[in-house]
Amino acid sequence: MTLGCGAECAALMRRQQLTMAPRGRLAHSPCSAQAGRGAAEGATPHVKARSAHGGTPRKGSLEKSSVSAEGLSAASGYEADALIAPASQQPLQVPLPLPGPLLEGLVESGGWQKRWTVVGLCFVAFVLCNLDRVNMSVAILPMASQFGWDAATMGLVQSSFFWGYLLTQVAGGVLADRYGGRLILGLGVLWWSLATALTPVAAAAGLPTLLVARCLMGIGEGVAMPAMNALLAKWVPGGERSRSLALVYSGMFIGSVIGLGASPHMVNNFGWQSVFYVFGSMGVLWNVVWRSQVRSSPAEDPTLLPDERAYILANTPNSSRENAGNIPWRALLSRREVWAIILTHFCHNWGLFILLTWMPAYYNQVLGLNLTQSGLLSVLPWVAQAVMANVAGWAADNLVERGVSITTVRKVMQSIGLLGPAFFLSQLGGVTSATGAVLCMIGSQGLDAFSQAGLYANHQDIGPRYAGVLLGLSNTAGVLAGVLGSLVTGFLLQAGGDAGWSNVWTVAVGFYLAGTAIWLSMSSGEKIFD
């Protein structure tokens, strides 16, 4: 009678009555016997298939897989050669094909990975980034009442953040690529958190002091994206890149949801000053944890286990492990792949920033909702964006793992991130109900989130050593699009009369379509710069 693997192994164990001894050989079960032959013959079919498709091996997978006494001891935590069988009994050996996933599970040592800590703390930093950014949009109403500001002054206060934010996009990337993302991101969070906490003091001192404080806050936040990008280029293997970046960027959306939801209650119960004191203090606490847990690269982390260090180094480009020296500006700016990122970032952010800055006004002016209702409905698209960003990241990494080229994956993801919003914004002209408008906004920003697995991941694809600089360049264009888009929207609404909002959506859709054409014709997922 032929026994299955489990029954045969059980029978063997009962017959052999394995005992503990100091040193010896492991008695072969049917499973380990076949695994040993698999090692002699070479890679398992599972691993071969993955290699043939160009997928990145998961941590724990082997180029030539084997499960022997040593392999089983590593997986189980026991010393395999301490198990012996009585010499008088011969082990039963039955060929058995061992599935690749099970083989990886036997060899892989599980547990929390240090790179997940790095990604998680970056995610929290980006939550804090938007917490500290959106609190002013809520607090400015009671502040204007207290200090007697008119609408023009309120706009000046709101815009002062971007003065500093624009200044440090490229500079932050250069510094991060040269001195490491840990140092620059840590200093950036501490800088903007202190500026946030001091905002009530600055406001009490006068309008010029407040404008300086908001500008300083923008300087701190301006380094966040390029520094994070430079850091994760060293820490995150290629097969995990899309979902890691999507998770981190979704922190901004979640920060907006929390900020817009919590700030009104804090202002009503504790005064407008509370949002600045509380959110600013959170960044200072984050910095303490960051400094103790994170290093700029796996090679610099003494607490990193050797297996994880080897896995990261084997699955990240050699160039990403070294800090950049002199930045090759001419080479960077002469490549169409770089301009694809810059120009597409501009086109993408034109529509995105209009939604960020004008969505409550649209709900109020077109749909007749009050400001409280407008603020509540404005949160829902952010929730959709946070969820879909992570869906897009996992989908992109899965496609890469299945053998789809990175170039194809980036083009598909970014096309969804541009054409999706273009479609939903084009429908707003015929929408007359709040429900329809909210659904269009949710659809627009939900599909916009696919950009996190498109252009936002592409900097590390084409130039891992200069990922911070590249993101600084493209995000500068993105911020300019936001500033110009807000100004143009105001002009269109003032000059367009009843057709004003239709004109706004038409221009935004035009930029989305232009960005799609640029991205499909000029972008690449291949490494361009060493």
N, C-alpha and C positions, 0 to 999 in steps of 0.2 A: 504494500500500500504506500502510495506517495503522500508524504506529509507536506503541508504548507510550511512557509518559513517559520511562523510563530510556533506551530506545534512541534516542528522538528527541532528547533532550538530548545524548546522546553524539555523535550524528551532527552536531548543530549545533556542538558544541565542536570537532569535527574540522574542519568546514568553515571556522569562523571563526578558528581559531588565535589565541585570545585572547592578547594581550600586555599587559605592564604599562606604564602611562603615568601622568604626574603627576596630572591631573585629567580627568574625563570622565564618560560615562554608562555604566552597566552594560548590556551586551547582554542582551536578555530571552530567557530560556529559556521553554519551554512552561509550566514550573511557576511561574516568577516572573510571567509574563504573566497567568495566571489569578489569581494572588494579588493583582496590582495591580487587576484588575477587581473582585475581592472587596472590596478596600478602598473602591473607589468606590461599591459597592452597599451597604455597611454591614457589620454584624457577620456573622460566619460563622454557618452554621446551628448549629454546635456551641455557640458562645458564646450564641446566642439561646436555644437549648434550655435551657442551664444557667440563664440569667437568668430564663426563664419559670418554672422550678421553684424559684426562690429560692435556688439554691446559691451558695456563696461562690466566686468565681473563684479558681483557683489562681494562685500567683505566676507571672507571665509571660503570663497570658491577658489579652486586650484586649477592651475594650468594642466597639471597631471595629477588627477585626484587619486587618493588612496585612503583606505580605511584599514589600518593594520593595528597592531597592538599599541603603537605609539599614537596613531590617530584616534583610537577609541579612548585612550587615556587622556588625551588632550581635551576631548569633547566631554568626557564624563567627570573629569577631575580626580580620577583614581590612577594609581600607577599600574598600568596594564601588566607589566612583567612581574608583578607580585602575585598574579593569579596563575596557578598551575593545575594541571590535571594529573592524576595518577599515571605513571609511565606505562602501566600494563594496558591501559585503554587507549584505543586509537580514535581520534576525533573524526566525526562524520562530516563529509564535505559534499555539499550539493550545490551546483551552479544556481545562482539567483541574480537576475538583473536588479541592481540597486538603483532606484530613481535618483536623478540628479538633485532635486530639492532636498530629499532625505539625506543624501551624502553631504550636501552643504550644511544641513542642520547638525549632522554629527560632528563635522570638523569645526564649525563656527562656534566661537565662544561668545555667548550672548551678553546682555547687560547694556547699561547706559554708555553711550559713546561721547567722548569729550567734544567732538565737533558739534554734537547736538546742543551742548551747553553754549558754545560760541554762537550758533545760529539763534538759539532761544534768547540769549541776552541782546543780540542785535534786534530781534523782534520787539522786545520790551523797550529798547531805545527808540524804535520808530513809533511805538504807541505813545511814548512820552513826547516825541517830536510833534505829533499832531494835537495831543492834549494841550501843550503849551501854545500851539498856534491858534486853535479854535476858541480858546477861552476868552480872548479879546473880543470876538464877534458877539459874545453874550454879555460880557462885562461892560462893553463900550456904551450901552444904553444908560445904565445908571451912572456911569462915569461922566457922560455928556450932561446928564441932568445936574450932577453935583458941581461940575466945573464950568457949566454954561457954554458948552461947545455947540457950534452950528454944524450942519451937514458937511460943509467943506472941511472943517477941522477934524471931524470924525473920519472922513476919507483920508486926510493927511496922516492921522495916527495909524490907520489900517495899512496904508501903503509903506510906512516907514520900515516895516519888517523887511520888505523886499529890497530896500536899498542895501542892507547888509547881506541879504541872502544871495544876491547876484554877485557880490564881491568875492565870495569864497568858494564858488563852485569849482573853478579850474584850480585855484590855489589849494583847495582842500585835496583835490586829486593828486596834484604834484607832491604835496607834503606826505600824503598817505603812501604813495608809491615809493617815496624815498625813505621815509622814517618808520613806516609800518602803520597799518590801519588801527591797531589797538590803541596806540598813543593818540592819534589824531581824533578818532571817534570818541575816546574817553574824555579828552580835553573839550571837544565840541559839546558833548552832553553837559558836562560840568559848567561850561561857559554859558550856554543858553539857559540852563536851570537857574543859575545865580541871577542872570538878567531877568528871568521871569519872576523870581522871588522878590526882586528889588523893584518891580514895576510899580507897586503902590507907593513906595517911597519916592520914586522918580516922578510920579504923577502929582504928588503933593508938593514937590519942589517946583513944578511949573511945566508948561508944554514943551519947551526945548529939551529939558532933561528927560522927559518921557520919550520924545522922539529918538534921542540918543540911546536910551535903554532898549527900545524896540529894534533899532538898527543893530545894536550889539547882539541882541537875541538872534536876529537874522544871520549875522556873521557866524554864530555858533552852529545854527541849524544848516547853514550852507555846506559844511564839511561832511554832514552825516552820510549822504548817499554815496559820494565818491570814496570816503574812508571805509564804509561797510563793504563796498564792492571790491576794494583792494584787499581787504582782510579775508573775505570769503573766497576770493580767487586762490588763496593759499590753503584754506582749510577744507573746502568742499570738493569732493571728487566730481568729475564730469557727469557721472550718471545720476547725481543728486542735485545738480546745479539748479535746474528749473524750479523744483519744488522748494528748495531752500530759499531762493530769492523770492519766490512767490509768498512764502510764509512771512519773511521779513517785511516785504512791502505791504502785506495785508495788515501789518501792525499799524500803519498809518491810517488805514480805513477804520480799524477798530478804535484807534485813538480818537478819531473824529466822532464815532458813534458814542463812545464813553463821554467825551468832552461836551458834545452837544446835549447829551442826555443828563449829565450830572451837574453841569455848570449852572443852569437856571435854579435848581434846588439849592445849591450852595450859596448863590447870590441872594436868594430870598430868605434863607435861614441864617446866614453868617456874614452877609455883606459881600460886595464885589471883590474886596481885597482877598477873600479866602481862596478864590480859584488860583490866584497867583502864588500865594504862600504854600498851599497844599501841593499843587502840581510841581512847583519849583523844588520843593523839598524832596519829592519822589526821585527827581533826577540826581540829586546829591547822594541819596541812599543807593541808587543804582550804580553810581560811580565807584562806591566802595566795593561792591560785589564784583564789578567789572575788573578792577585792578587786581583783585585777588585770584580770579578764575581764568583770565584770558591772556594769551600771549599772541604776538603778531603772526607766528607761524608754528606749525607742528614741531619743527626742528628746535624751537626755542622753549618748548613746554616740557619741563622736567617731570610733570605728573602724567604725561601721556603714555599709555601702555605701548610697548614695542609693536604689538600686532596692529593696532590702529594707526600708529605712525607709518609703518610700512605700507599699509593699505592706502593711506592718503597720498603718500609720496609716489606710489605706483600708479595712481589714477588722477594726478594733477600734472600739468605741464611743468617741465624743469624750469622754464623761465619765470613761472609764477612764484617760485620759492625764493627768489632773490629780489631785494629792493631795487627799484630803478635808480640809475645814476642820472646822467643828463637825458632829458626828454627829447626824443627825435621829432621835434615839431614839424619839420618839413616832410618827413616820411609819413607821419600820422595824417597830416592835412592834405597829402597828395593822393590818398587812396579813396576810391569811390565807396568802399565799404564803410569807411568812417563817416563820409558825408551822408550815406544812407541812414545811419543812426541819427546824425545831427538833424537832418531835414525831416525825417519821419517823427522824431521827438517833438519838433516844432509843430508839425501838423496835428499830431495826436493831442498835444497839450492845449492847442487852441480851443478845441471843443471841450476838453476836460475842465479847463479852468472856467469856461463860461458856465458849466453846470455847477461848479463849486461856488462861484461868487454870485450867480444870478438866479439860481433855482428858487430860493424863497421869494424873491421879487416876482418871478414868473407865476408862482402859485398865488401870490397876493393880487397882482395886477390883472392877470388873465382869468384866473379861476375864482377870484373873490374870497380867498381864504384869509383868515386873520393870521397875525404873525406867529401865534402859538401853534396853530394848526400847520402853518408853513414849516416851522422848525421841526415839528414832529415828522412830517412827511419827508423832509429833507434827509432824515436819518436812514430811511429804508433803502435808498440806492447804495449807501455806504455799506450796509449789511450785505447786500447782494454782491458788491464788489469784493468784500473781504472773503466771502465764501467761494466765489468763482475764481479768484486769484489762486487759491490753493488747489481747486479742481484743475485749473489749467496747468499748474506746475507739475502735478502728479501725472497728468495726461502726457505732457511733453517728455518727461523723463521716461515714461513707459514706452513711448514711441522710439526714443533713442535706444533704449535697452532692447527693443525688438529689431533693431537694425536699420531704422529709418534715418537718413542722414540728418545731421544737425541743421544744415542749411534748409532742408525741406521743412523740418519741424518749426524753425524760427519763422519761416515765411508763412506757414499755415497759421500759426498762433497769432502773429501780428496782423495778418489779414482779417482774422476774426475780430481782433481788437480794434480794427478800424472800420470795417464794413458793417459790423454789428451796430455800433453807435450811429453810423450814418443812416442805416435803415430806420432805426427807432426815432431818431430826431426828425427825419423826413416825414414821419407820421403825425408829429405834434401839431402841425398846421390845421389838421382836421379834427383835433381832439377838443371837446368842449366840457368834459367831466373831469373831476378831480381823480377819480379812479383810473380813467384812461391815461391821464397825464402821468400819474405815479407809475403805472405799469410800463409806460414808455421810458421813463427815467430809470426804472429798475432794469429793464432790458438793455438800455444803453450802457449803463455803468457796469452791469453784470458781465456783458460781453467785452467791454473795454478792459476788464481785468485780465483778459487773455494776453494783453500786452506785457504783462509781467513775465510771461514765458516766451516773449518775442524780443522786442528791442531792448528791454530792460535786462535780459540775460545775455545779450549779444556782445556786450563789451568784453566779458570774460572769454567769449568764444574766440574773438579775432585778435585780442591782445591781452593775455592774462597778466603780463608784467605791468602793463600800462592801463589796467582796468579802471583805476581811480581817475586818471587823467581823462580817459575817454568818456567816462560818465560825467565828469565835470564839464567837458565840452558840450555834450548833448543836453545836459540838464540846464546849462546856461541858455541854450536855445529854447528849451521848454519853458523856462521861467519868463523869457522875453515874450514868448507866445501868450503866456497867461496875462502879462501886463498889457500887451498890445490888444489882445482879444477882449479884455475887459473895457478898455478905452473905446475900441471900435463898436462894441455892443452898446455902450451908452450913447454913442453918436447915432447908431442905427435906430435905436428906440426913440430918440428925440426927433430925428428927422423923418422917420418912416410912418408916423401916425398909426393907423390901425394895422398896417402891414409890417410894423416894426419887428415883432417877434418872428414872423415868417422870414423876414430878411436875415435875422440873426441865425436861425436854424439853417437857412440855405447856405450862408457863408461857412458855417461849421461843417456841414456835409461836404461842401467843396474841398475843404482842407483835408477831411478824412479820405476822400477819394484820391486827392493828389498824393497824400502820404502812402496810400496803398500802391499806387503806380510806382512811386520812388522805391518803396521797399522791395517789391517784387522784381524790379529791374536791376537794383544795385546792391542788395544786401548779400551777405554770405555768412555761413556758420563755421567756416574753416579758419584755422589760426593763420593770421596774416603777419603778425609781428612776434619775433622771438623775445 
